[in-house]
């Protein structure tokens, strides 16, 4: 029972961090104790130019982490393959790059090994056409990934992912500011603030436009409702749980709701309870018990590596080689980056030439450039 209570408290703190980013460092420390991990990082990895930006981290020397952001993100062999991972699914680094190959890479030799770590647990928290938000929990070099560790990660990752999405929608720093209403109105996503009975306390411009369209949601005197019967029932149950402040119940049932549109199409809603901790401070002035964030599922565009893969029928390994060739100074450099032999790189090149119609490596470089955004 003590462990259940500790997990319940951790879940609550994860959601509190969605509105108070200063809590993320301590939350990551507790996550590393729960899973475990020797350190914890949430960062943005760019799909086009292979650079990274830090969001939150704990347990790593700041100078060493900065060297990743400035230099070694481009050499990380887990990308672009990680872009193909399902959002929210926990993966081992060795699921993406085999251990022996990984240990031969420059990235491992120069950046990973000096930290005394080896494998890592990871998950894609959010993904757009140009980047993805990644959770990384490096493991000690002499440790092994047991099923218990993987299961603990699977328990906590969905909550981390929802908190990151919620924080993204609410603009973390402004969510607790006095001009909270103006901030919500400025957001592009449809956001409803709802009271304990499910009545709309406030709706931003995008939310009002969604209601006016009359395709997904509608308002009555009693509460906000979904046109789809099952979606409406789920929304009602989640709002009741949010009003009671039962974060664990919401987490165990899931805060994501599928909202089918009457005229075709699919929308997704995320319910955030505003009844406890830092969330109460944000919601109290508006008497809001919960926030509902709605977006069009069809707008989750694929990343450029995914588009390349679909366009030419490439495997994740072939995409990795293609991007390495585009960035490297030749076959030898690409082989060192990926921890593969030059013979293996040449074999993949033959497949790439056959699938893309390119005749030379220079043509492959031009092909990659066409699919990548010109904006850095």
ZIMO-V368956 format. One record per run of one state. SS is the DSSP state (2 for helix, 1 for strand, 0 for the rest). FROM is the first residue (numbers start at 0). LEN is the number of residues. Records with the same first field share a line. If there is no record, write none. Layout:
BEGIN
SS: FROM-LEN  FROM-LEN
END
This chain:
BEGIN
0: 0-1  17-3  35-4  46-5  58-3  70-1  75-5  84-6  96-2  104-1  115-1  127-3  140-6  170-1  175-4  186-3  194-5  203-1  213-3  219-4  226-2  243-3  253-2  260-5  273-3  284-5  299-4  312-3  327-3  338-3  356-4  371-5
2: 1-16  20-15  61-9  71-4  80-4  92-4  98-6  105-10  146-24  171-4  179-7  204-9  228-15  246-7  276-8  296-3  303-9  315-12  330-8  341-15  360-11
1: 39-7  51-7  90-2  116-11  130-10  189-5  199-4  216-3  223-3  255-5  265-8  289-7
END
